[in-house]
Amino acid sequence: MDSPRSPGSGKSSAKSLMDGMLGLLRVRIKRGVNLAIRDVVTSDPYVVVKMGKQKLKTRVIKKDINPEWNEDLTLSVADPNIPIKLTVYDHDTFSMDDKMGDAEFDIKPFMEALRIKLDGLPCGTVITRVQPCRSNCLSEETSVIWKDGKVIQDMILRLRNVESGEVELQLQWINLPGAKGF
C-alpha cells in the first residue's frame, strides 16, 4: 500500500530552499597578522564570520598572534547587499572569550564580477579593483581576478576596535545547480 507523501517533503522542499539562493561563497580564512595579545604574552585566536543569520567559525590556534588557519567557511548567499562581518576572539578556558577586533566587508564588487561573461579570458585577468577607504576595512587595494576558470578575490582586512591586527582571506564563488545564480 502506497503512503501519501507529506507536503514539503522531497524535491519540492529542496527547491524552495534554493529559490532565494544565488549560490555559495567560500571564504578561506588564511591567516592573522600581528593580532592583539589578550593573554599574558600571547593569544589563542579564532575567527567568527557572520552574514545575516549565518555564523561560522574557525578552529582555535593556541598561543599564536600570527596564526595560519587556511580554513574554508562556506556561506549561502541570497542577498549580496548584506555585508560580511568578521570578528577575532581569544579563546579562554575559564572566562568569557576576549574580543581581538572586528572587520566588515562588502561582497558587491565581487558579485558584480560574476555577472560578466569571463570564459576565454587569460588566467590572472583582473576584473575589478577595490580601493581601501573609510567605509571598508581593507588595508590595501584588492583585485577580483579570473583564475583557473573561477572568480577569486584575495583581501587583507585591518581589524577595528583593537590596537593591532589584520586577517588575510580569499573569496571564491560556488555555483549551485538549481540556485538562481547569475
C-alpha positions in Angstrom: 0.0 0.0 0.0 1.4 3.4 -1.0 1.6 6.0 1.6 0.9 9.6 0.5 3.8 12.0 0.5 3.6 14.7 3.1 3.6 18.3 1.7 7.1 19.9 1.8 9.0 16.6 1.6 11.4 15.5 -1.1 12.4 17.7 -4.0 9.8 20.4 -3.6 11.3 21.4 -0.2 14.8 21.4 -1.6 13.6 23.6 -4.4 12.1 26.1 -2.0 15.4 26.3 -0.1 17.1 27.1 -3.4 14.6 29.7 -4.6 16.1 32.7 -2.9 19.7 31.5 -3.0 22.2 32.8 -5.6 24.9 30.3 -4.7 27.6 29.7 -2.2 30.5 31.9 -1.2 33.7 30.1 0.0 35.6 32.3 2.5 39.1 31.0 3.1 40.4 32.4 6.3 44.2 32.3 5.5 45.9 33.8 8.5 46.1 36.5 11.1 49.0 39.0 11.2 50.2 40.8 14.4 47.0 40.1 16.3 46.5 41.7 19.7 47.8 40.0 22.9 44.9 39.1 25.2 46.6 36.5 27.5 49.8 37.3 29.4 52.2 37.2 26.4 50.1 35.7 23.5 46.6 34.8 22.4 44.6 31.7 21.4 42.7 33.2 18.4 39.8 32.1 16.3 37.6 33.9 13.7 33.8 34.1 13.6 32.3 35.0 10.2 28.7 36.3 10.1 26.4 37.1 7.2 22.8 37.8 8.1 21.7 34.9 10.4 24.6 32.6 9.3 27.5 32.3 11.7 30.6 30.1 11.2 33.9 29.9 13.0 37.5 28.6 12.5 39.3 26.4 14.9 41.3 27.9 17.8 45.1 28.2 17.2 46.9 28.0 20.6 49.5 30.6 21.7 49.9 32.4 18.4 49.4 36.1 17.4 50.3 35.2 13.7 48.1 32.2 13.3 47.7 30.3 10.0 44.2 28.8 9.7 43.8 28.1 6.0 40.2 27.1 6.7 37.3 27.3 4.3 34.0 28.6 5.6 31.0 28.5 3.2 28.1 30.9 3.3 24.9 30.7 1.3 24.2 34.0 -0.4 20.7 35.2 -1.0 21.2 38.9 -0.8 24.6 40.3 -2.0 23.9 43.6 -0.2 24.4 42.1 3.2 27.9 42.7 4.4 30.1 40.0 5.9 31.3 40.6 9.4 34.4 39.0 10.8 35.4 39.0 14.5 38.6 37.6 16.0 38.4 36.3 19.6 40.9 34.9 22.1 39.7 31.6 23.5 39.8 31.5 27.3 39.1 28.3 29.2 37.8 29.7 32.5 36.3 33.0 31.4 34.5 34.7 28.5 36.4 34.8 25.3 38.1 38.2 24.7 37.4 40.2 21.5 40.5 40.8 19.4 39.0 43.2 16.8 36.5 43.0 14.0 36.1 43.9 10.4 33.4 44.2 7.8 33.5 43.9 4.0 31.1 44.3 1.1 30.8 41.5 -1.5 29.0 43.6 -4.1 32.1 44.2 -6.3 32.9 40.5 -6.2 29.3 39.6 -7.1 29.2 42.2 -9.9 32.3 40.5 -11.4 30.4 37.2 -11.5 27.9 38.7 -13.9 30.5 39.4 -16.6 31.0 36.7 -19.3 34.5 35.6 -18.4 35.1 32.4 -20.4 38.1 32.6 -22.7 39.9 35.3 -20.6 43.5 34.5 -19.7 44.2 33.2 -16.2 45.1 36.1 -13.9 43.0 38.7 -15.6 42.0 41.5 -13.2 38.2 42.0 -13.5 37.9 44.9 -11.0 39.8 46.6 -8.2 38.6 47.8 -4.8 40.5 50.6 -3.0 40.7 50.9 0.8 38.5 53.7 2.2 36.7 54.8 5.3 33.7 52.7 4.5 35.6 49.4 4.3 38.2 47.6 6.4 40.7 46.9 3.5 44.3 47.5 4.5 45.4 47.7 0.8 43.9 47.5 -2.7 42.3 44.2 -3.6 41.6 42.8 -7.0 38.9 40.5 -8.2 40.6 38.1 -10.7 39.8 35.3 -13.1 42.0 32.3 -12.2 41.7 28.7 -13.4 38.1 29.3 -14.5 37.0 30.8 -11.2 36.4 34.3 -9.9 38.7 34.9 -6.8 39.4 37.8 -4.6 42.2 38.0 -2.1 42.0 40.6 0.6 43.7 41.8 3.8 41.3 43.3 6.4 42.6 45.7 9.1 40.8 44.9 12.3 38.8 47.7 14.1 38.3 48.3 17.8 41.7 46.9 18.7 45.3 48.1 18.9 46.7 45.9 16.0 45.9 43.1 13.7 45.0 42.1 10.2 43.3 39.0 8.7 44.0 37.7 5.2 41.3 35.9 3.4 40.1 34.8 -0.1 36.7 34.7 -1.6 35.6 32.2 -4.2 32.1 31.6 -5.7 30.5 28.2 -5.9 27.6 27.8 -8.4 24.8 25.5 -7.2 22.6 23.5 -9.6 19.0 24.8 -9.0 20.1 28.1 -7.4 19.2 31.4 -9.0 22.8 32.1 -9.8 23.8 34.8 -12.3 
